[in-house]
Amino acid sequence: MRVISGTARGTKLNSIDNISTRPTLDRVKEPLFSIIQTHLQESNVLDLFAGSGALGIEALSRGAKHCTFCDKSYETIKMLKQNLEKAKLEDKGTIFIKDYKKCLKELNNKKYDIIFIDPPYKLDIAVNSIKLILEYNMISKDGIIILETDEEERELEELENINLEVYDVRKYGRVSLIFLRERG
């Protein structure tokens, strides 16, 4: 796994690939960042289930101003810190070692331009995290949420009851990216 583009281009990132943590593949990351490139410059990013930090680090490398990383695993946070240092981006990141609910509560009313939600697939907590993000008023004007899932149908069905617009869905093998924004 590596940083694809920007100031840290080519930096090899450490990762733990197990049942609870799996990195976003380059074949998914590359088109994802092509789609959101116009949102990146000087953006404030939240990488909610950060794992190795690959999504947030890629965003920083491509021009995001700051990224807040959240993960509850000490093992992955240790690796994330190493990856930020390798990419020479540690001054642009804030790290929370907390469960997503506690993290979002602490970040209440902090605004983000881009929010990555990539929880362990089988936990079925993505839509709940989005509900909390809305409750805590965390999406900036014109902000976007990107949800990575292997349960596209389930997630889309659950998202029907939320006041967000699904404006794009992309499928890459078994992985789907669901792009959301406030209705307007």
Backbone as a printed PyTorch tensor [residue, N CA C, xyz], in Angstrom:
tensor([[[  0.8520,  -1.1700,   0.0000],
         [  0.0000,   0.0000,   0.0000],
         [  0.8950,   1.2290,   0.0000]],

        [[  0.5080,   2.1990,  -0.8220],
         [  1.3380,   3.3940,  -0.9650],
         [  0.4800,   4.6320,  -1.1410]],

        [[  1.0880,   5.7960,  -0.9750],
         [  0.4240,   7.0630,  -1.2770],
         [  0.5190,   7.2410,  -2.7880]],

        [[ -0.6060,   7.4770,  -3.4340],
         [ -0.6640,   7.4910,  -4.8890],
         [ -0.1830,   8.8020,  -5.4890]],

        [[ -0.5480,   9.9390,  -4.8820],
         [ -0.2600,  11.2240,  -5.5100],
         [  0.0100,  12.2930,  -4.4550]],

        [[  0.5560,  13.4060,  -4.9020],
         [  0.7600,  14.5530,  -4.0280],
         [  2.1370,  14.6010,  -3.4050]],

        [[  2.2540,  15.3470,  -2.3050],
         [  3.5490,  15.6000,  -1.6780],
         [  4.2060,  14.3450,  -1.1140]],

        [[  3.4170,  13.3530,  -0.7440],
         [  3.9640,  12.1030,  -0.1750],
         [  3.9060,  10.9490,  -1.1880]],

        [[  3.7460,  11.2890,  -2.4490],
         [  3.6060,  10.2770,  -3.5060],
         [  4.6970,   9.2080,  -3.4110]],

        [[  4.2680,   7.9540,  -3.4950],
         [  5.1970,   6.8350,  -3.4890],
         [  5.5680,   6.3220,  -2.1100]],

        [[  5.1740,   7.0400,  -1.0640],
         [  5.4880,   6.5920,   0.2910],
         [  4.7690,   5.2780,   0.5650]],

        [[  5.5360,   4.2800,   0.9830],
         [  4.9390,   2.9900,   1.3200],
         [  4.3840,   3.0620,   2.7390]],

        [[  3.1220,   2.6700,   2.8780],
         [  2.4610,   2.7140,   4.1720],
         [  2.3610,   1.3170,   4.7590]],

        [[  2.5170,   1.2420,   6.0740],
         [  2.3330,  -0.0280,   6.7800],
         [  0.8410,  -0.3040,   6.9070]],

        [[  0.4740,  -1.5770,   6.9380],
         [ -0.9320,  -1.9180,   7.1490],
         [ -1.0480,  -3.2470,   7.8640]],

        [[ -2.2000,  -3.4100,   8.4920],
         [ -2.5460,  -4.6750,   9.1350],
         [ -3.7730,  -5.1600,   8.3880]],

        [[ -3.6740,  -6.2970,   7.7640],
         [ -4.8150,  -6.8240,   7.0230],
         [ -5.3550,  -8.0250,   7.7760]],

        [[ -6.4130,  -7.7720,   8.5430],
         [ -7.0610,  -8.8690,   9.2610],
         [ -8.5690,  -8.6830,   9.1880]],

        [[ -9.3010,  -9.4620,   9.9180],
         [-10.7630,  -9.4280,   9.8300],
         [-11.3290,  -8.0640,  10.2190]],

        [[-10.7380,  -7.3940,  11.2040],
         [-11.2910,  -6.1180,  11.6540],
         [-10.6960,  -4.9200,  10.9200]],

        [[ -9.5500,  -5.0710,  10.2830],
         [ -8.8940,  -3.9700,   9.5930],
         [ -8.4650,  -4.4520,   8.2220]],

        [[ -8.9420,  -3.7610,   7.1840],
         [ -8.4700,  -4.0800,   5.8490],
         [ -8.2800,  -2.7730,   5.0970]],

        [[ -7.1100,  -2.6100,   4.4860],
         [ -6.8200,  -1.3430,   3.8220],
         [ -7.6370,  -1.1670,   2.5440]],

        [[ -7.9220,   0.0890,   2.2160],
         [ -8.5710,   0.4000,   0.9470],
         [ -7.5540,   0.1660,  -0.1560]],

        [[ -7.8980,  -0.6620,  -1.1050],
         [ -6.9830,  -1.0290,  -2.1820],
         [ -6.7230,   0.1500,  -3.1100]],

        [[ -5.5200,   0.1720,  -3.7050],
         [ -5.1810,   1.2450,  -4.6390],
         [ -6.1760,   1.3270,  -5.7850]],

        [[ -6.7100,   0.1750,  -6.2290],
         [ -7.6520,   0.1900,  -7.3500],
         [ -8.9890,   0.8290,  -6.9560]],

        [[ -9.2160,   1.0160,  -5.6600],
         [-10.3890,   1.7430,  -5.1690],
         [ -9.9940,   3.1780,  -4.8230]],

        [[ -8.8280,   3.3260,  -4.2160],
         [ -8.3630,   4.6400,  -3.7700],
         [ -8.1360,   5.6060,  -4.9380]],

        [[ -7.5660,   5.0990,  -6.0120],
         [ -7.2550,   5.9640,  -7.1500],
         [ -8.5050,   6.6190,  -7.7460]],

        [[ -9.5490,   5.8450,  -8.1110],
         [-10.7490,   6.5170,  -8.6370],
         [-11.4780,   7.3550,  -7.5760]],

        [[-11.4560,   6.9270,  -6.3250],
         [-12.0720,   7.7040,  -5.2490],
         [-11.4930,   9.1110,  -5.2250]],

        [[-10.1710,   9.2100,  -5.2220],
         [ -9.5400,  10.5260,  -5.1320],
         [ -9.6540,  11.3280,  -6.4210]],

        [[ -9.8160,  10.6750,  -7.5480],
         [-10.0990,  11.3930,  -8.7920],
         [-11.4700,  12.0560,  -8.6980]],

        [[-12.4350,  11.3590,  -8.1140],
         [-13.8000,  11.8850,  -7.9810],
         [-13.8510,  13.0830,  -7.0350]],

        [[-13.1110,  13.0280,  -5.9340],
         [-13.2220,  14.0960,  -4.9150],
         [-12.1090,  15.1440,  -5.0060]],

        [[-11.2590,  15.0710,  -6.0220],
         [-10.1010,  15.9570,  -6.1290],
         [-10.4640,  17.4370,  -5.9620]],

        [[-11.5800,  17.8670,  -6.5270],
         [-11.9460,  19.2880,  -6.4430],
         [-12.3430,  19.7120,  -5.0310]],

        [[-12.6340,  18.7560,  -4.1500],
         [-13.0000,  19.0690,  -2.7650],
         [-11.7850,  19.1160,  -1.8300]],

        [[-10.6320,  18.6570,  -2.2960],
         [ -9.5070,  18.4180,  -1.3970],
         [ -8.7380,  19.6540,  -0.9430]],

        [[ -8.5100,  20.6120,  -1.8150],
         [ -7.6380,  21.7340,  -1.4840],
         [ -8.1020,  22.4700,  -0.2330]],

        [[ -7.2050,  22.5400,   0.7400],
         [ -7.4520,  23.2530,   2.0040],
         [ -8.6520,  22.7100,   2.7770]],

        [[ -9.0090,  21.4520,   2.5420],
         [-10.1700,  20.8700,   3.2180],
         [ -9.8180,  20.3670,   4.6160]],

        [[-10.8410,  20.2620,   5.4270],
         [-10.7420,  19.6790,   6.7510],
         [-11.3830,  18.2930,   6.6440]],

        [[-10.6040,  17.2400,   6.9530],
         [-11.0120,  15.8610,   6.6860],
         [-11.1590,  15.0850,   7.9920]],

        [[-12.1500,  14.1910,   8.0250],
         [-12.3200,  13.2430,   9.1210],
         [-12.2050,  11.8410,   8.5470]],

        [[-11.2620,  11.0690,   9.0530],
         [-11.0870,   9.6600,   8.6800],
         [-11.5460,   8.8610,   9.8950]],

        [[-12.8430,   8.4970,   9.9040],
         [-13.4820,   8.0240,  11.1290],
         [-13.0310,   6.6480,  11.6030]],

        [[-12.9750,   5.6850,  10.7520],
         [-12.4760,   4.3500,  11.1270],
         [-11.1290,   4.2070,  10.4300]],

        [[-10.1350,   4.9310,  10.9280],
         [ -8.9270,   5.2370,  10.1710],
         [ -8.0350,   4.0400,   9.8410]],

        [[ -7.9470,   3.0650,  10.7290],
         [ -7.0210,   1.9630,  10.4670],
         [ -5.6170,   2.4940,  10.2590]],

        [[ -5.0060,   2.1690,   9.1370],
         [ -3.6360,   2.6000,   8.8300],
         [ -3.5510,   4.0840,   8.4980]],

        [[ -4.6890,   4.7270,   8.2690],
         [ -4.7090,   6.1480,   7.9280],
         [ -4.5490,   6.4260,   6.4510]],

        [[ -4.6200,   5.3920,   5.6200],
         [ -4.3290,   5.5390,   4.1920],
         [ -5.2100,   6.5850,   3.5070]],

        [[ -6.5020,   6.6300,   3.8310],
         [ -7.3890,   7.5940,   3.1720],
         [ -7.0710,   9.0230,   3.6030]],

        [[ -6.9350,   9.2350,   4.9030],
         [ -6.6150,  10.5690,   5.3970],
         [ -5.2480,  11.0430,   4.9450]],

        [[ -4.2710,  10.1480,   4.9340],
         [ -2.9180,  10.5130,   4.4800],
         [ -2.9250,  10.8610,   3.0000]],

        [[ -3.6660,  10.1030,   2.2000],
         [ -3.7850,  10.4220,   0.7620],
         [ -4.4100,  11.8050,   0.5910]],

        [[ -5.4450,  12.1090,   1.3720],
         [ -6.0890,  13.4250,   1.2940],
         [ -5.1010,  14.5350,   1.6470]],

        [[ -4.3330,  14.3350,   2.7160],
         [ -3.3310,  15.3370,   3.1100],
         [ -2.2690,  15.5080,   2.0310]],

        [[ -1.8100,  14.4150,   1.4770],
         [ -0.7930,  14.4590,   0.4340],
         [ -1.2820,  15.2490,  -0.7830]],

        [[ -2.5730,  15.1960,  -1.0300],
         [ -3.1550,  15.8640,  -2.2050],
         [ -3.6690,  17.2680,  -1.9100]],

        [[ -3.4160,  17.7970,  -0.7280],
         [ -3.7320,  19.2040,  -0.4870],
         [ -4.7200,  19.5130,   0.6160]],

        [[ -5.2310,  18.4950,   1.3220],
         [ -6.1040,  18.7840,   2.4600],
         [ -5.3070,  19.5320,   3.5260]],

        [[ -5.9770,  20.4130,   4.2340],
         [ -5.3140,  21.2320,   5.2590],
         [ -5.0450,  20.4340,   6.5300]],

        [[ -6.0290,  19.6270,   6.9530],
         [ -5.9060,  18.8940,   8.2060],
         [ -6.7730,  17.6520,   8.1570]],

        [[ -6.3440,  16.6060,   8.8630],
         [ -7.1470,  15.3950,   8.9630],
         [ -7.2130,  14.9430,  10.4110]],

        [[ -8.4290,  14.6650,  10.8600],
         [ -8.6590,  14.0680,  12.1590],
         [ -8.8530,  12.5770,  11.9330]],

        [[ -8.0150,  11.7810,  12.5830],
         [ -8.0660,  10.3340,  12.4610],
         [ -8.6720,   9.7590,  13.7300]],

        [[ -9.5550,   8.7860,  13.5870],
         [-10.1460,   8.1350,  14.7470],
         [-10.1550,   6.6250,  14.5360]],

        [[ -9.6520,   5.9140,  15.5170],
         [ -9.7220,   4.4540,  15.5300],
         [ -9.6020,   4.0150,  16.9850]],

        [[-10.2510,   2.9140,  17.3250],
         [-10.2290,   2.4760,  18.7230],
         [ -9.1090,   1.4940,  19.0310]],

        [[ -8.3900,   1.0290,  18.0230],
         [ -7.3380,   0.0330,  18.2140],
         [ -5.9780,   0.6970,  18.4410]],

        [[ -5.3620,   0.3980,  19.5740],
         [ -4.0270,   0.9400,  19.8550],
         [ -3.0120,   0.4500,  18.8350]],

        [[ -3.1530,  -0.7850,  18.3860],
         [ -2.2280,  -1.3580,  17.4050],
         [ -2.2800,  -0.5780,  16.0930]],

        [[ -3.4860,  -0.2890,  15.6080],
         [ -3.5720,   0.4450,  14.3470],
         [ -3.1780,   1.9140,  14.5130]],

        [[ -3.4790,   2.5060,  15.6600],
         [ -3.0840,   3.8990,  15.8920],
         [ -1.5560,   4.0200,  15.9110]],

        [[ -0.8900,   3.0530,  16.4950],
         [  0.5850,   3.0590,  16.4940],
         [  1.1020,   3.0420,  15.0550]],

        [[  0.5060,   2.1860,  14.2260],
         [  0.8930,   2.0970,  12.8250],
         [  0.5400,   3.3860,  12.0800]],

        [[ -0.6210,   3.9660,  12.3650],
         [ -1.0360,   5.2140,  11.7340],
         [ -0.0290,   6.3320,  12.0260]],

        [[  0.4080,   6.4180,  13.2780],
         [  1.4130,   7.4270,  13.6370],
         [  2.6920,   7.2270,  12.8360]],

        [[  3.1280,   5.9780,  12.6840],
         [  4.3180,   5.6770,  11.8770],
         [  4.1040,   6.1010,  10.4280]],

        [[  2.8970,   5.8350,   9.8970],
         [  2.6100,   6.2020,   8.5100],
         [  2.6000,   7.7190,   8.3140]],

        [[  2.0440,   8.4530,   9.2660],
         [  2.0720,   9.9240,   9.1850],
         [  3.5180,  10.4330,   9.1920]],

        [[  4.3670,   9.8300,  10.0300],
         [  5.7800,  10.2250,  10.0770],
         [  6.4850,   9.9000,   8.7610]],

        [[  6.2490,   8.7040,   8.2230],
         [  6.8640,   8.3110,   6.9470],
         [  6.4740,   9.2760,   5.8350]],

        [[  5.2260,   9.7240,   5.8480],
         [  4.7230,  10.6360,   4.8150],
         [  5.0840,  12.0970,   5.1190]],

        [[  5.7070,  12.3270,   6.2810],
         [  6.0810,  13.6720,   6.7330],
         [  4.8560,  14.5990,   6.8150]],

        [[  3.7770,  14.0510,   7.3670],
         [  2.5200,  14.7970,   7.4810],
         [  1.9850,  14.8380,   8.9110]],

        [[  2.8300,  14.4570,   9.8800],
         [  2.3540,  14.3550,  11.2660],
         [  1.8510,  15.6830,  11.8280]],

        [[  2.3460,  16.8130,  11.3090],
         [  1.8870,  18.1170,  11.7930],
         [  0.4920,  18.4890,  11.2700]],

        [[ -0.0380,  17.7030,  10.3280],
         [ -1.3480,  17.9940,   9.7480],
         [ -2.4310,  17.0330,  10.2340]],

        [[ -2.0990,  16.1960,  11.2000],
         [ -3.0580,  15.2120,  11.6700],
         [ -3.2870,  15.2760,  13.1720]],

        [[ -4.5220,  15.0130,  13.5670],
         [ -4.8910,  14.8480,  14.9690],
         [ -5.4510,  13.4450,  15.1030]],

        [[ -5.0160,  12.7240,  16.1410],
         [ -5.4080,  11.3170,  16.2840],
         [ -6.2000,  11.1150,  17.5690]],

        [[ -7.3190,  10.4120,  17.4380],
         [ -8.1300,  10.0200,  18.5820],
         [ -8.1240,   8.5000,  18.6890]],

        [[ -7.7710,   7.9960,  19.8560],
         [ -7.8510,   6.5580,  20.1300],
         [ -9.1310,   6.3510,  20.9270]],

        [[-10.2360,   6.2270,  20.1880],
         [-11.5500,   6.1310,  20.8280],
         [-12.4970,   5.3670,  19.9170]],

        [[-13.5300,   4.8420,  20.5170],
         [-14.6570,   4.3070,  19.7890],
         [-15.2850,   5.4540,  18.9920]],

        [[-15.8440,   5.1510,  17.8250],
         [-16.3750,   6.1980,  16.9590],
         [-17.4390,   7.0600,  17.6540]],

        [[-18.2730,   6.4700,  18.5080],
         [-19.3280,   7.2460,  19.1850],
         [-18.7200,   8.2900,  20.1060]],

        [[-17.7120,   7.8900,  20.8790],
         [-17.0520,   8.8300,  21.7960],
         [-16.2950,   9.9010,  21.0240]],

        [[-15.6660,   9.4950,  19.9370],
         [-14.9210,  10.4430,  19.1190],
         [-15.8550,  11.5010,  18.5320]],

        [[-16.9510,  11.0620,  17.9310],
         [-17.8950,  12.0110,  17.3340],
         [-18.4970,  12.9350,  18.3780]],

        [[-18.8090,  12.4010,  19.5440],
         [-19.3590,  13.2370,  20.6150],
         [-18.3590,  14.3230,  21.0150]],

        [[-17.0860,  13.9460,  21.1060],
         [-16.0550,  14.9240,  21.4750],
         [-15.8610,  15.9810,  20.3780]],

        [[-16.0550,  15.5870,  19.1260],
         [-15.8750,  16.5080,  18.0000],
         [-17.1510,  17.2910,  17.6730]],

        [[-18.1780,  17.1550,  18.4840],
         [-19.4780,  17.7880,  18.2990],
         [-19.3400,  19.2160,  17.7680]],

        [[-20.0310,  19.5080,  16.6670],
         [-20.0760,  20.8240,  16.0100],
         [-18.7870,  21.2170,  15.2880]],

        [[-17.7740,  20.3810,  15.2540],
         [-16.5950,  20.6540,  14.4320],
         [-16.9720,  20.3130,  12.9990]],

        [[-16.6510,  21.1700,  12.0630],
         [-17.0750,  21.0160,  10.6710],
         [-16.0000,  20.3370,   9.8190]],

        [[-16.4660,  19.4370,   8.9640],
         [-15.5680,  18.7260,   8.0520],
         [-16.0800,  18.8520,   6.6250]],

        [[-15.1290,  19.0270,   5.7070],
         [-15.4460,  19.1250,   4.2840],
         [-15.5560,  17.7430,   3.6470]],

        [[-14.7550,  16.8030,   4.1370],
         [-14.7490,  15.4280,   3.6320],
         [-14.7190,  14.4910,   4.8300]],

        [[-15.6310,  13.5290,   4.8380],
         [-15.6610,  12.5400,   5.9130],
         [-15.6030,  11.1550,   5.2850]],

        [[-14.5550,  10.4050,   5.6460],
         [-14.4190,   9.0240,   5.1890],
         [-14.9850,   8.0940,   6.2650]],

        [[-15.8740,   7.2040,   5.8570],
         [-16.4310,   6.2100,   6.7700],
         [-16.1450,   4.8430,   6.1680]],

        [[-15.2410,   4.1240,   6.8090],
         [-14.8080,   2.8160,   6.3100],
         [-14.6900,   1.8510,   7.4830]],

        [[-15.8380,   1.5170,   8.1140],
         [-15.7860,   0.6380,   9.2920],
         [-15.5730,  -0.8160,   8.8910]],

        [[-15.2130,  -1.6460,   9.8520],
         [-15.1730,  -3.0870,   9.5500],
         [-16.5200,  -3.4890,   8.9530]],

        [[-16.4730,  -4.1670,   7.8150],
         [-17.6810,  -4.4080,   7.0190],
         [-18.8230,  -5.0730,   7.7620]],

        [[-18.5710,  -6.0810,   8.5200],
         [-19.6540,  -6.8760,   9.0920],
         [-20.3130,  -6.2590,  10.3310]],

        [[-19.8100,  -5.1320,  10.8040],
         [-20.3510,  -4.5560,  12.0370],
         [-21.6670,  -3.7980,  11.8600]],

        [[-21.9980,  -3.3730,  10.6640],
         [-23.2460,  -2.6600,  10.4070],
         [-23.3900,  -1.4120,  11.2940]],

        [[-22.3490,  -0.5890,  11.3040],
         [-22.3640,   0.6340,  12.1150],
         [-22.2030,   1.9000,  11.2810]],

        [[-22.0360,   1.7650,   9.9810],
         [-21.7810,   2.9260,   9.1220],
         [-22.9220,   3.9300,   9.1780]],

        [[-24.1430,   3.4660,   9.0040],
         [-25.2790,   4.3870,   8.9730],
         [-25.4820,   5.0260,  10.3500]],

        [[-25.2360,   4.2820,  11.4100],
         [-25.3210,   4.8730,  12.7430],
         [-24.2950,   5.9990,  12.9030]],

        [[-23.0990,   5.8070,  12.3780],
         [-22.0920,   6.8710,  12.4690],
         [-22.5410,   8.1050,  11.6750]],

        [[-23.1860,   7.8930,  10.5380],
         [-23.6840,   9.0200,   9.7420],
         [-24.7900,   9.7610,  10.5010]],

        [[-25.6640,   9.0370,  11.1710],
         [-26.7110,   9.6720,  11.9790],
         [-26.0870,  10.5660,  13.0510]],

        [[-25.0290,  10.0810,  13.6950],
         [-24.3550,  10.8790,  14.7230],
         [-23.6860,  12.1080,  14.1170]],

        [[-23.0840,  11.9520,  12.9570],
         [-22.4540,  13.0880,  12.2690],
         [-23.4900,  14.1760,  11.9950]],

        [[-24.6770,  13.7710,  11.5680],
         [-25.7530,  14.7460,  11.3340],
         [-26.2440,  15.3530,  12.6480]],

        [[-26.4290,  14.5120,  13.6600],
         [-26.8880,  14.9990,  14.9630],
         [-25.9250,  16.0210,  15.5420]],

        [[-24.6320,  15.7800,  15.3650],
         [-23.6150,  16.6830,  15.9050],
         [-23.2430,  17.8070,  14.9330]],

        [[-23.9710,  17.9120,  13.8170],
         [-23.8000,  19.0330,  12.8880],
         [-22.3480,  19.1790,  12.4130]],

        [[-21.8050,  18.1120,  11.8530],
         [-20.3830,  18.0620,  11.5340],
         [-20.0380,  18.2360,  10.0550]],

        [[-21.0320,  18.3360,   9.1790],
         [-20.7540,  18.4790,   7.7470],
         [-20.7430,  19.9590,   7.4000]],

        [[-19.6470,  20.4070,   6.7970],
         [-19.5670,  21.8090,   6.3800],
         [-20.4920,  22.0410,   5.1850]],

        [[-20.7420,  23.2930,   4.8950],
         [-21.5330,  23.6250,   3.7010],
         [-20.8040,  23.0290,   2.4990]],

        [[-21.4930,  22.3070,   1.6660],
         [-20.9290,  21.6120,   0.5010],
         [-20.0200,  20.4410,   0.8750]],

        [[-20.0620,  20.0110,   2.1370],
         [-19.2540,  18.8720,   2.5640],
         [-19.7980,  17.5540,   2.0160]],

        [[-18.9250,  16.5500,   1.9740],
         [-19.3180,  15.2340,   1.4530],
         [-18.8910,  14.1290,   2.4180]],

        [[-19.6490,  13.0390,   2.3550],
         [-19.3170,  11.8330,   3.1110],
         [-19.1050,  10.7200,   2.0980]],

        [[-18.0370,   9.9590,   2.2770],
         [-17.7810,   8.8050,   1.4290],
         [-17.8020,   7.5700,   2.3130]],

        [[-18.7180,   6.6660,   2.0000],
         [-18.8830,   5.4250,   2.7470],
         [-18.3530,   4.2770,   1.9020]],

        [[-17.4190,   3.5120,   2.4520],
         [-16.9150,   2.3150,   1.7910],
         [-17.5610,   1.0990,   2.4400]],

        [[-18.1280,   0.2080,   1.6110],
         [-18.8590,  -0.9280,   2.1450],
         [-18.8360,  -2.1080,   1.1830]],

        [[-19.1000,  -3.2820,   1.7090],
         [-19.3420,  -4.4370,   0.8450],
         [-20.8070,  -4.8620,   0.9570]],

        [[-21.6130,  -4.0300,   1.6040],
         [-23.0480,  -4.2730,   1.7810],
         [-23.8360,  -3.1070,   1.1800]],

        [[-23.6220,  -2.8440,  -0.1060],
         [-24.2190,  -1.6810,  -0.7700],
         [-25.7350,  -1.6240,  -0.6080]],

        [[-26.4270,  -2.7240,  -0.8780],
         [-27.8900,  -2.7220,  -0.8050],
         [-28.3870,  -2.4060,   0.6020]],

        [[-27.7830,  -3.0500,   1.6130],
         [-28.1840,  -2.7970,   2.9970],
         [-27.9690,  -1.3260,   3.3630]],

        [[-26.7900,  -0.7990,   3.0260],
         [-26.4690,   0.5910,   3.3780],
         [-27.4180,   1.5630,   2.6690]],

        [[-27.6620,   1.3460,   1.3680],
         [-28.5490,   2.2470,   0.6300],
         [-29.9630,   2.2150,   1.1840]],

        [[-30.4210,   1.0330,   1.5710],
         [-31.7610,   0.9250,   2.1620],
         [-31.8350,   1.6910,   3.4790]],

        [[-30.8130,   1.5420,   4.3310],
         [-30.7990,   2.2540,   5.6150],
         [-30.6440,   3.7590,   5.4210]],

        [[-29.9500,   4.1770,   4.3640],
         [-29.7300,   5.5980,   4.1070],
         [-30.9840,   6.3090,   3.6000]],

        [[-31.9840,   5.5670,   3.1310],
         [-33.2250,   6.1700,   2.6340],
         [-33.9240,   7.0010,   3.7070]],

        [[-33.7250,   6.6650,   4.9650],
         [-34.3980,   7.3550,   6.0700],
         [-33.5780,   8.4970,   6.6560]],

        [[-32.5100,   8.8770,   5.9810],
         [-31.6280,   9.9300,   6.4810],
         [-31.6790,  11.1100,   5.5260]],

        [[-31.6000,  12.3010,   6.0700],
         [-31.7000,  13.5110,   5.2650],
         [-30.3950,  13.8540,   4.5520]],

        [[-29.9290,  12.9040,   3.7550],
         [-28.7570,  13.1170,   2.9110],
         [-29.0790,  12.6000,   1.5190]],

        [[-28.4270,  13.1790,   0.5340],
         [-28.6000,  12.7510,  -0.8510],
         [-27.4550,  11.8080,  -1.2180]],

        [[-27.8070,  10.6480,  -1.7470],
         [-26.8110,   9.7590,  -2.3320],
         [-26.6180,  10.2680,  -3.7570]],

        [[-25.4690,  10.8930,  -4.0310],
         [-25.2940,  11.4990,  -5.3510],
         [-24.4170,  10.6840,  -6.2800]],

        [[-23.8110,   9.6210,  -5.7640],
         [-23.0120,   8.7530,  -6.6310],
         [-22.7620,   7.4370,  -5.8930]],

        [[-22.7060,   6.3520,  -6.6390],
         [-22.3370,   5.0430,  -6.1060],
         [-21.4110,   4.4070,  -7.1270]],

        [[-20.2600,   3.9400,  -6.6640],
         [-19.2970,   3.2740,  -7.5420],
         [-18.9600,   1.9110,  -6.9640]],

        [[-18.8430,   0.9260,  -7.8430],
         [-18.5510,  -0.4350,  -7.4080],
         [-17.2150,  -0.8740,  -7.9970]],

        [[-16.3700,  -1.4470,  -7.1490],
         [-15.0550,  -1.9460,  -7.5400],
         [-14.9220,  -3.3490,  -6.9640]],

        [[-15.2630,  -4.3630,  -7.7580],
         [-15.2710,  -5.7230,  -7.2340],
         [-16.3680,  -5.8360,  -6.1900]],

        [[-16.0220,  -6.3180,  -4.9950],
         [-17.0410,  -6.4340,  -3.9340],
         [-17.2040,  -5.1640,  -3.1090]],

        [[-16.3640,  -4.1620,  -3.3720],
         [-16.3760,  -2.9130,  -2.6160],
         [-17.2090,  -1.8540,  -3.3440]],

        [[-18.0560,  -1.1690,  -2.5920],
         [-18.8200,  -0.0470,  -3.1430],
         [-18.4660,   1.2230,  -2.3810]],

        [[-18.4170,   2.3180,  -3.1140],
         [-18.2530,   3.6450,  -2.5230],
         [-19.5710,   4.3730,  -2.7100]],

        [[-20.1160,   4.8700,  -1.6090],
         [-21.3750,   5.6170,  -1.6350],
         [-21.0450,   7.0610,  -1.2470]],

        [[-21.3740,   7.9980,  -2.1410],
         [-21.0770,   9.4070,  -1.9440],
         [-22.3350,  10.1240,  -1.4990]],

        [[-22.2360,  10.8650,  -0.4050],
         [-23.3950,  11.5340,   0.1960],
         [-23.1180,  13.0140,   0.4040]],

        [[-24.1850,  13.8010,   0.3270],
         [-24.1180,  15.2200,   0.6570],
         [-25.4830,  15.6650,   1.1670]],

        [[-25.4920,  16.8110,   1.7920],
         [-26.7660,  17.3190,   2.2930],
         [-27.6660,  17.6700,   1.1170]],

        [[-28.9480,  17.4450,   1.3240],
         [-29.9170,  17.7740,   0.2630],
         [-29.9600,  19.2840,   0.0870]],

        [[-30.0650,  19.7050,  -1.1650],
         [-30.0910,  21.1370,  -1.3450],
         [-30.5830,  21.5900,  -2.6170]]])
